[in-house]
Amino acid sequence: MDMLGHQIILKIKSRFFDIVDTNSHNLSYIQLLDEMLGTIKNVLHAKDIALYSCKEWDDHWRIEVATDSSYFCPNVLNSLEFRQLLMSHKIHRQSCETEAFNKYDILLPLKHKDGINSFFVIRTNDTGQKISYSDSLLEILIEECSLFLDKIQSLVKIVTEERKYKLLFRVTEKFHSSMKMEDVLGEVIYTLQELYPTFSYYLLLSHDNNSRGDLPIKDLEYDSENIAALEAYVTGQVQFENSREERQSVLYAPLKGKQGVYGVLQVIAPNTVNFPKSEKEFITLLANTAGSAVENAQLYQQSKKLVSDLQLINETTHRLNSNLRLTEMMRYISERISSSFHAEEVGFILFSSESNAMSVLVGSTNFFHTKDAEAYVQHFKEKIKLEKDSLFIGDFEFPQQKSAKYKSIMAIPMMQTGLLKGFSLVMHPSPYHFSFETFKLLQSLIHHSTLALTNSMLREELEKLVITDHLTKLYSRNFLDEKVQCSIKTDQEGTFILIDIDNFKAVNDTYGHQIGDEIIIQVANIIIENIRGSDIGSRWGGEELAVYLPKVPLQLGISIAERLVAKVRAKTNPFVTISCGVSYWNKEIKDDYHSIFKRADKALYVAKETGKDRVVVQTMDFVSE
């Protein structure tokens, strides 16, 4: 090689040295190649130059960089003839047989330790005057360019690896500072998108893939089309799928923690049929790190959920053991179930201990007091009575293809000392709305609530027995006394009616004491049927009964007393009549319970003495019929 050739090579090597700035943290392989081609073009005074490369799995040589790509064929078929041409390691001038390059002057195959995987095409001039380069110059140029390519590839790889692992360190810090699965999965995707913008990514999760925002999440389908993904999920090992037809390679990296695999990261590399080896290790490491973070996030969320569940049971149990009335208790349980489980309908159905009848407890949602609820209640009543076990249904349908509005249903029996007291029905219109964890929590909640519910019912039943006359089911006299005295303190007025069954001794003597008791029961039932829920009917003693009408004026009270007299006369069997003594009070007149009763008793005495079967009124000043 002559002196000019030496100078050209020295100039190229000098400029190659200047191209590489080791202080730069943003070394771009394509940018370095572009500068390399520009250097060669300028030093050789060439018109245009292009660098072609081919991967071992590719069937075409493609342009990586060119000084003017419009003059070059974008890709060339990697035929056997062309491979043999390159493997000869010869410099090919325009006279070479390759049609794709027959209008170019020089083709230079670049040497690489793994064989020929790139070459230069040089167009020296377009004026018809070719610039001549000696073979020795071109041979040295091939060696220098091959060496330079190796160097910049190594340098870029080092810089890229450094950047990747800095990113991995940053991501790992974020993973361990976050306890939300959404954040962990999002950081995985964002990191990969930053490093490999041409790749596509999907997270294949086996379950619980709702509320993930805009993350590319798919369900992990258990079918023959997802063999590699399932292999990665089941074995915990990275799997690959290569497709020459679709010109893509897919990597499946399991998101693996210490306790199991939580999903699969799918990475799709386009325009390749073998996944790049240099990226396998990093993506696998990122997936493993993410798997551990996902596991930690899940465990944290599970622990929070367990604490929340325990708090719910503890608070509910504490509240239920605070002597709530039955109505208050059922409303409280219904509200807690609705809010905690996002249920639309909550019902409590109680079985009668004496018959096959059922009753919907107060506190159940309004739906259970409608006709539409009967089909659900009846259907689950039979199943609960038969199986005596909880039911968890995700997509409910009635038998005989009858459509069901509510698809997600949980039916929990209320058992106490081995006896079935009733059941709770929790429903939602959407299929599979409740999770199995929710079902187990509801079972625990109903189990704890049943004892409190039973105790409350027994307590209220005992209270009712204390204030209720056993024979007539009217209130006791003590209860009436308390209510009248309370009314005098809080109300503006009230009417008191004292009732006596006429000639009751004769009834007992004629029909016997059992019939006498039945007569008292008949009169008591007539009283119950003809007064309001806020009025108080009481057994005063023996055949004497009493009614107190809070906030009722005298004339209305007299009308009620007269109606009772007429009803008893018409409905009793054996036939009896009653006499009524009526007294009245209001805030304008200072009065007390003793005087109210005394006036009513005096009026009743007058009624008995003046013919019976009548109503007599005793006011402060006079007695009137």
Salt bridges, closest charged atoms under 4 A:
ASP48 OD2 - ARG123 NH2 2.22
ASP58 OD2 - ARG62 NE 3.13
ASP58 OD1 - ARG247 NH2 2.95
ASP59 OD1 - HIS60 ND1 2.97
ASP59 OD1 - ARG247 NH1 3.59
ASP105 OD1 - LYS130 NZ 2.81
ASP114 OD2 - HIS112 ND1 3.94
ASP126 OD2 - LYS47 NZ 3.97
ASP135 OD1 - ARG93 NH2 2.63
GLU144 OE2 - LYS13 NZ 3.87
ASP150 OD1 - HIS112 NE2 3.61
GLU161 OE2 - LYS164 NZ 2.83
GLU162 OE2 - LYS166 NZ 3.34
GLU182 OE2 - ARG212 NH1 3.08
GLU187 OE2 - ARG170 NH2 3.40
GLU187 OE2 - LYS174 NZ 3.71
GLU194 OE2 - ARG163 NH2 3.94
ASP208 OD2 - ARG212 NH2 3.80
GLU279 OE1 - LYS164 NZ 3.00
ASP309 OD1 - LYS305 NZ 2.95
GLU315 OE1 - ARG336 NH1 3.36
GLU374 OE1 - LYS371 NZ 3.48
GLU382 OE2 - LYS381 NZ 3.99
GLU397 OE2 - LYS407 NZ 2.23
GLU460 OE2 - ARG325 NE 3.70
GLU463 OE1 - ARG325 NH1 2.77
ASP469 OD2 - ARG539 NH1 3.58
ASP500 OD2 - LYS608 NZ 2.38
ASP502 OD1 - LYS608 NZ 3.02
ASP509 OD2 - LYS505 NZ 3.08
ASP535 OD1 - ARG532 NH2 2.66
ASP591 OD2 - ARG599 NH2 2.84
ASP613 OD2 - ARG569 NE 2.96
GLU625 OE1 - ARG614 NH1 2.87
